Amino acid sequence: MVDVLFVNTDGSRVTAQAEPGSRLLEVAQDAGMPLEGTCEGQMACSTCHVIVSPDWFDRLEPASDDEEDMLDLAAGVTRTSRLSCQIELTDALSGIAIRIPGVSRDMQIG
């Protein structure tokens, strides 16, 4: 199992476990995190934007150009921002820490 630590907008911490190969978005949603994922992982929105702990960011596969373009549309982007739908969890990522951004942008509104 892969352990994931989520830090919510209010500072509360939630630990979740996932099978290797799971997408971070699904794990976050199952753990009750407020990630919309409007496009269901098709990289057509940025509503699953998360901030990866700097200690873990460089261990991820690099973001694609398409993901970088979508992150340009996300609110509150940082140097370690990623789209959770694009992060596949592996055993090597067990213990990863993810912060839920304090702001979000619903792509379905106006």
N, C-alpha and C positions, 0 to 999 in steps of 0.2 A: 504494500500500500504506500501511497505517496501522501505525506502530511502537508497540509497547506494552512498557513496562519493568515487570516483576514483581519485587518484593522479597519473597523467601520468609521464612518464620519464622526461619530460621537466618542471615538477612542476605545470603544468596546472591542474585545478580541474574540474571534470565533475560530476554532480549529476544526478543519474538515479532513476527511480521508477520501482518497480517490484511487481508482485503479490506474496503473500506468497506461498511457494512451488516451486518457480522458482529456477533454478540453477544459481549460480553466473556467470559461464562462459557465458551463453546465455545473461544475463543482460549486462555483460561487452561488448560482441560483438555487441549487439544492440546499446550500447552507443558509439561505435566506438573505443573501446580500442583495442590495438594491441595484442590480445591474439589469438593464432592460433587454439588451440584445435584440433590438427591433428587427434587424435583418436576418436573424437566426444564423449568424456566423458566415454570411455571404460577403462580408467586408463592404457593405453598402451604407454603413452608418458608423457612428462612433459611440453608441450608447452602452458599450461594454468596456469602455476605457477604464483601466486600472493603473496604479502606480506601483511598480515593482521596487522592492527594497534594493538600494544600491549594491548591497552585498550579493544579491542574486541576479541582478540585471545582466551582467556580462556572461552569465552561464546559459542564458537563453539563446536560441537560434536568432540571428539578426532579423529585424523586421524587413519585410519586403517593401518595395517602392509603393505598392498599392496601400499597404498598411500605413506607411508614413504619410501618404496623402490623406487618408481618413483621419489620422491623428491630428492633422492640421485643422480639422473641423471640430475637434473635441474641446470642451471647456476645461480649463485648469491643467493643461498639459505641462509635464515636467520632462527633464532629460531621461528619466527612467519610465516614461509612460509607454504602455502597450495596449493593444486590443486583446482582451481576455479570450476572445474566440480564436485567436491565432496562436495561443500558447498551449502546446501539447505537453502534458505532464509526464515526466519520466522518473525513474527511481533516483536519478542524479539530482532531481529538483525537490526531493523530499525535505520538508522544512522551510520551503520558500515562504517569504513574507510578502503579502500584497496589501496595499492600502487602497481603500475605496475613496475616490475623489470627493471633495466636499461640494463640488458643483457638477451638474450634468446638463446635457443638452438633449432634449427629446426631439429627434429628427422628424417626428410625425406632426409636430405642432408648427403652424404658421410659417 
